[in-house]
Amino acid sequence: MQKSTVENLSELGREISDVTILMHEAIARNAGLTGVDHKYLSLILRQGPLTAGELSNLTGLTTGAVTAVIDRLEGRKLVSREPDKTDRRKVLIVANTIKAKKLFEPSSTRLKAEVGKLVSTYSKKEMQLIAGYLRASIGIMQAFTRELNKKSK
C-alpha cells in the first residue's frame, strides 16, 4: 500500500530531526563539547545575552541544569557572566562570539557551502514554499515544546 503524502512528510520530518541531532552531536564532539552545550551556546549566540532564568524558561531545563551548562561553557571561555548594566541584580550570560566562531568555523563553512549548493537548485517560488513550510513547522514545534515544558514544571 502506498503511503500518503502526509505520512511521507511525517517520516521525512522524523528523519531530518534525527540526522540533525546526530550531526550536531558530531560537530560538538569534534569541538570538545557535548551536544547540549553546543545547542545552548547556539541559543545564546542567536538570542543575545540572556540570564540563566531566561535560558531556563526558553529551554525548559531547571535553573540548576542551566547553571551546569553555563559553568561548562564558561570553563571553555565560550561564555562569560556579566552584570546587566541596566539592572545590577541581574547577571547576563554573554557569548564569546569570536572564540565560538573560531571553534565551529571549519564545520560551519563546509556545511554552509553544501547547503548553498542545494539551495541554488530551487527556484525562488520553491524556496518561498519551503521557507513557509519550515516557519510553520517551527511555530508548531515551539508551541508544543512550551506546552510540554509547562506540564513538566
Kinemage of the C-alpha trace (Angstrom):
@kinemage 1
@onewidth
@group {chain A} dominant
@subgroup {mainchain}
@vectorlist {calphas} color= white
{ca met a 1} P 0.000 0.000 0.000
{ca gln a 2} L 1.334 3.450 -0.946
{ca lys a 3} L 1.841 5.945 1.853
{ca ser a 4} L 0.076 9.274 1.828
{ca thr a 5} L 1.994 12.499 1.299
{ca val a 6} L 1.375 13.428 4.928
{ca glu a 7} L 2.841 10.112 6.109
{ca asn a 8} L 5.864 10.610 3.854
{ca leu a 9} L 6.393 14.169 5.111
{ca ser a 10} L 5.988 12.976 8.682
{ca glu a 11} L 8.626 10.275 8.147
{ca leu a 12} L 10.965 12.765 6.499
{ca gly a 13} L 10.399 15.172 9.397
{ca arg a 14} L 11.433 12.497 11.904
{ca glu a 15} L 14.420 11.555 9.775
{ca ile a 16} L 15.660 15.135 9.415
{ca ser a 17} L 15.207 15.603 13.160
{ca asp a 18} L 17.297 12.501 13.861
{ca val a 19} L 20.095 13.361 11.426
{ca thr a 20} L 20.156 16.963 12.664
{ca ile a 21} L 20.676 15.829 16.246
{ca leu a 22} L 23.349 13.327 15.208
{ca met a 23} L 25.137 15.926 13.069
{ca his a 24} L 25.142 18.499 15.874
{ca glu a 25} L 26.396 15.872 18.310
{ca ala a 26} L 29.270 15.116 15.913
{ca ile a 27} L 30.055 18.819 15.430
{ca ala a 28} L 30.027 19.316 19.196
{ca arg a 29} L 32.189 16.265 19.839
{ca asn a 30} L 34.749 17.485 17.296
{ca ala a 31} L 34.810 20.817 19.139
{ca gly a 32} L 35.204 19.105 22.525
{ca leu a 33} L 31.652 19.849 23.709
{ca thr a 34} L 28.503 17.895 24.380
{ca gly a 35} L 25.567 18.255 22.027
{ca val a 36} L 23.595 20.046 24.739
{ca asp a 37} L 26.405 22.534 25.361
{ca his a 38} L 26.693 23.193 21.620
{ca lys a 39} L 22.976 23.876 21.195
{ca tyr a 40} L 22.776 26.085 24.305
{ca leu a 41} L 25.762 28.081 23.067
{ca ser a 42} L 23.949 28.413 19.745
{ca leu a 43} L 20.858 29.753 21.540
{ca ile a 44} L 22.938 32.276 23.477
{ca leu a 45} L 24.719 33.371 20.292
{ca arg a 46} L 21.445 33.890 18.402
{ca gln a 47} L 19.249 35.228 21.218
{ca gly a 48} L 21.847 37.612 22.594
{ca pro a 49} L 22.833 37.930 26.230
{ca leu a 50} L 20.383 36.067 28.488
{ca thr a 51} L 20.019 35.499 32.191
{ca ala a 52} L 20.149 31.923 33.453
{ca gly a 53} L 16.436 32.233 34.235
{ca glu a 54} L 15.641 33.349 30.688
{ca leu a 55} L 17.645 30.443 29.303
{ca ser a 56} L 15.786 28.109 31.652
{ca asn a 57} L 12.410 29.481 30.507
{ca leu a 58} L 13.444 29.253 26.868
{ca thr a 59} L 14.597 25.637 27.103
{ca gly a 60} L 12.512 24.123 29.873
{ca leu a 61} L 15.590 22.980 31.813
{ca thr a 62} L 15.777 23.698 35.502
{ca thr a 63} L 17.911 26.645 36.556
{ca gly a 64} L 20.296 24.162 38.181
{ca ala a 65} L 20.780 22.274 34.919
{ca val a 66} L 21.208 25.546 33.033
{ca thr a 67} L 23.815 26.658 35.569
{ca ala a 68} L 25.786 23.462 34.935
{ca val a 69} L 25.732 24.112 31.161
{ca ile a 70} L 26.832 27.715 31.705
{ca asp a 71} L 29.628 26.567 34.023
{ca arg a 72} L 30.944 24.186 31.349
{ca leu a 73} L 30.742 26.829 28.617
{ca glu a 74} L 32.377 29.394 30.884
{ca gly a 75} L 35.148 26.909 31.672
{ca arg a 76} L 35.872 26.751 27.936
{ca lys a 77} L 35.721 30.580 27.776
{ca leu a 78} L 32.824 30.384 25.308
{ca val a 79} L 30.553 32.485 27.545
{ca ser a 80} L 31.029 34.860 30.419
{ca arg a 81} L 28.815 36.057 33.243
{ca glu a 82} L 28.476 39.825 33.185
{ca pro a 83} L 26.399 42.216 35.281
{ca asp a 84} L 23.416 43.759 33.490
{ca lys a 85} L 24.195 47.447 33.009
{ca thr a 86} L 20.527 48.408 33.433
{ca asp a 87} L 19.781 46.179 36.457
{ca arg a 88} L 22.738 45.325 38.673
{ca arg a 89} L 20.769 42.486 40.314
{ca lys a 90} L 20.850 40.530 37.050
{ca val a 91} L 23.730 38.558 35.611
{ca leu a 92} L 23.783 38.083 31.862
{ca ile a 93} L 25.289 35.131 30.042
{ca val a 94} L 27.240 36.612 27.135
{ca ala a 95} L 28.676 34.510 24.322
{ca asn a 96} L 32.280 34.904 23.255
{ca thr a 97} L 31.379 35.160 19.578
{ca ile a 98} L 34.975 35.298 18.364
{ca lys a 99} L 36.008 32.116 20.170
{ca ala a 100} L 32.765 30.305 19.226
{ca lys a 101} L 33.145 31.269 15.573
{ca lys a 102} L 36.742 30.067 15.519
{ca leu a 103} L 35.765 26.791 17.204
{ca phe a 104} L 32.944 25.984 14.768
{ca glu a 105} L 34.226 27.706 11.625
{ca pro a 106} L 35.586 24.593 9.849
{ca ser a 107} L 32.329 22.643 10.043
{ca ser a 108} L 30.177 25.752 9.593
{ca thr a 109} L 31.962 26.825 6.415
{ca arg a 110} L 31.652 23.395 4.831
{ca leu a 111} L 28.006 22.958 5.850
{ca lys a 112} L 27.042 26.418 4.547
{ca ala a 113} L 28.718 25.643 1.213
{ca glu a 114} L 26.865 22.332 0.864
{ca val a 115} L 23.510 23.868 1.797
{ca gly a 116} L 24.216 26.784 -0.549
{ca lys a 117} L 24.723 24.357 -3.440
{ca leu a 118} L 21.449 22.619 -2.596
{ca val a 119} L 19.507 25.873 -2.275
{ca ser a 120} L 20.768 27.056 -5.658
{ca thr a 121} L 18.913 24.150 -7.315
{ca tyr a 122} L 15.497 25.581 -6.294
{ca ser a 123} L 13.545 28.402 -7.889
{ca lys a 124} L 12.582 31.477 -5.881
{ca lys a 125} L 8.980 30.239 -5.719
{ca glu a 126} L 10.089 26.802 -4.474
{ca met a 127} L 12.288 28.446 -1.835
{ca gln a 128} L 9.349 30.536 -0.624
{ca leu a 129} L 7.231 27.385 -0.340
{ca ile a 130} L 9.967 25.521 1.574
{ca ala a 131} L 10.564 28.524 3.852
{ca gly a 132} L 6.833 28.780 4.569
{ca tyr a 133} L 6.650 25.109 5.496
{ca leu a 134} L 9.710 25.383 7.738
{ca arg a 135} L 8.414 28.533 9.504
{ca ala a 136} L 5.047 26.892 10.147
{ca ser a 137} L 6.773 23.718 11.409
{ca ile a 138} L 8.967 25.772 13.735
{ca gly a 139} L 5.890 27.520 15.135
{ca ile a 140} L 4.126 24.205 15.755
{ca met a 141} L 7.191 22.726 17.479
{ca gln a 142} L 7.764 25.842 19.613
{ca ala a 143} L 4.151 25.821 20.810
{ca phe a 144} L 4.297 22.084 21.517
{ca thr a 145} L 7.585 22.492 23.404
{ca arg a 146} L 6.170 25.321 25.545
{ca glu a 147} L 3.150 23.163 26.362
{ca leu a 148} L 5.302 20.187 27.371
{ca asn a 149} L 7.630 22.421 29.411
{ca lys a 150} L 4.680 23.831 31.354
{ca lys a 151} L 3.499 20.285 32.177
{ca ser a 152} L 6.920 19.205 33.413
{ca lys a 153} L 7.377 22.093 35.863
